[in-house]
Amino acid sequence: MTDIQQTTKASSDLPPHYDIAIVGGGLAGASMALALAPLPLSIALIDSVSAMEQVQANYDARSVALAHSSCQIYQALKVLPAIQQQGEAITKVHVSEQGQFGFTRIDASELGLSALGYVIEIPQLLFILSQALASASNVTRIAPATVASVAQVTPHQQQLQFTDHTPLTASLVIAADGVHSPLRQQLGWPVKQVDYHQHAFVANLTLNRPHNNVAYERFTPQGPLALLPLHEKMMTLVCTVPTEQLAFMRGLPDKEFLAFLRQQLGYRVGRFEKIGQRTTFPLQLLQATQQYQPGIVALGNAAHNLHPIAAQGFNLGLRDVACLAQVLITACQKQQAISDETLLQEYWQLRQKDQQKTIRFSHGLVSLFMTEFPGIRFARNVGMLGLDMLPMGKPWFARYGMGSAGYAQRLARGISDE
Ligand SMILES: Cc1cc2nc3c(=O)[nH]c(=O)nc-3n(C[C@H](O)[C@H](O)[C@H](O)COP(=O)(O)OP(=O)(O)OC[C@H]3O[C@@H](n4cnc5c(N)ncnc54)[C@H](O)[C@@H]3O)c2cc1C
């Protein structure tokens, strides 16, 4: 991979041309670049933040839980061994509701797996992806460079303008520029949005004992709370609170915040010895109801942003990445132009069902646990007990949590060059 860090001047009057320009080098954009790297195409991977800054890790780095489906995709991209080495396996998930009798456990061994997924810090995963891209001479990273706009020059050529870089053209632009996607907004693509009136507190914690690779999901009257295993005694917390309690919760000293967590979680997890910096995120469901037009397609959070309740957001985005890569790989094999409009139509047709199903599952889970109608609590608990006891119930729930693993396996086969 070539790095372009400073403003370059085009050697002729024409701006430099790339077959594919990926705007946004976050998890979605960097994974997309890696999936496309084996193709005989020139690829620009553009980000407003320098590569160095993106991969800087510290105690407070945010993490993602990669579902089994994502592991299959990263296996095909040959980075799974590094993820397994740097990340932490989830072997069990314990789901419960505060003050209620029902709970369910999902155990990897019962499903014949060594792990349900892996938790890894985002800067670490970005580092692994950039290491893997280092040997791809056809991928040029352009950073820091902020894209200001996109315009169609011809049906087969898009031009990107920057605030701090010379323009460039591309046959296909992939907008992986995050939930506020400046490109999606400039193009005026409509979105469906649900404000959950909740914020997530994210923080890393150290326990007094090893976490034994168990992840906890606890539904409390405040909102759902998740603790994910991270290195030996460290866990990463995602704790949801209603927005009206945000200022109060932010103001709590660490000791009182930990006491609040203890009250929410009980003593199952162990004692908390340290908590890092608390970062907050407003929670909303966003889905772009238009995700492409000729020559441009949105990916990752630019296409959909989910409540973190079921750790589905990036896992869904990575299945989109694998599917788009598969469509483009097949097009290259058939010597079809990658700017061909039918390719994005085909991609969208292939992805709609999984996107709708996953969004419905995660939104349904939020709604179910936010509802306080009489009887619903009881039904939820019976449901959780049922999930634990019925032979069919748990694999169904686990399959969603694991992120449509069978479908991902087919996608992974499509992008594997073996
Ligand atoms: C609290 C929380 C917990 C989560 N936990 C999980 C989990 O466990 N599992 C899971 O699957 N998902 C999880 N998610 C979701 C996951 O974090 C996101 O889906 C994922 O990080 C999005 O990656 P992305 O590459 O699409 O977007 P981003 O990470 O936002 O990347 C967008 C990139 O585009 C760049 N950019 C933006 N504008 C421009 C521009 N104009 N020019 C150039 N570059 C630009 C930015 O600098 C950035 O690097 C969680 C989310 C939250 C909030």
The ligand as a Gaussian input file, in Angstrom:
#p B3LYP/6-31G(d) Opt

LIG

0 1
 C      -21.308000       1.858000      22.020000
 C      -21.167000       1.082000      20.754000
 C      -20.829000      -0.262000      20.789000
 C      -20.740000      -0.994000      19.611000
 N      -20.438000      -2.316000      19.679000
 C      -20.427000      -3.047000      18.542000
 C      -20.131000      -4.443000      18.580000
 O      -19.837000      -5.000000      19.633000
 N      -20.177000      -5.132000      17.407000
 C      -20.496000      -4.556000      16.224000
 O      -20.569000      -5.245000      15.204000
 N      -20.740000      -3.231000      16.163000
 C      -20.698000      -2.475000      17.272000
 N      -20.917000      -1.129000      17.198000
 C      -21.029000      -0.503000      15.879000
 C      -19.637000      -0.293000      15.243000
 O      -18.782000       0.358000      16.172000
 C      -19.769000       0.543000      13.986000
 O      -20.726000      -0.071000      13.155000
 C      -18.460000       0.644000      13.197000
 O      -17.408000       1.100000      14.009000
 C      -18.676000       1.597000      12.027000
 O      -17.559000       1.587000      11.180000
 P      -17.578000       2.460000       9.849000
 O      -16.258000       2.196000       9.191000
 O      -18.813000       2.247000       9.066000
 O      -17.688000       3.966000      10.359000
 P      -16.641000       4.854000      11.174000
 O      -15.883000       4.059000      12.138000
 O      -17.402000       6.033000      11.661000
 O      -15.601000       5.337000      10.059000
 C      -15.876000       6.369000       9.163000
 C      -14.547000       6.940000       8.700000
 O      -14.812000       7.915000       7.702000
 C      -13.946000       9.016000       7.904000
 N      -14.595000      10.179000       7.292000
 C      -15.770000      10.764000       7.649000
 N      -16.036000      11.811000       6.855000
 C      -15.004000      11.888000       5.966000
 C      -14.710000      12.775000       4.882000
 N      -15.511000      13.767000       4.556000
 N      -13.571000      12.568000       4.190000
 C      -12.712000      11.556000       4.512000
 N      -12.959000      10.690000       5.522000
 C      -14.088000      10.860000       6.237000
 C      -13.790000       9.098000       9.418000
 O      -12.586000       9.763000       9.783000
 C      -13.789000       7.643000       9.831000
 O      -12.479000       7.096000       9.925000
 C      -20.994000      -0.367000      18.359000
 C      -21.302000       0.977000      18.316000
 C      -21.389000       1.701000      19.499000
 C      -21.722000       3.172000      19.427000

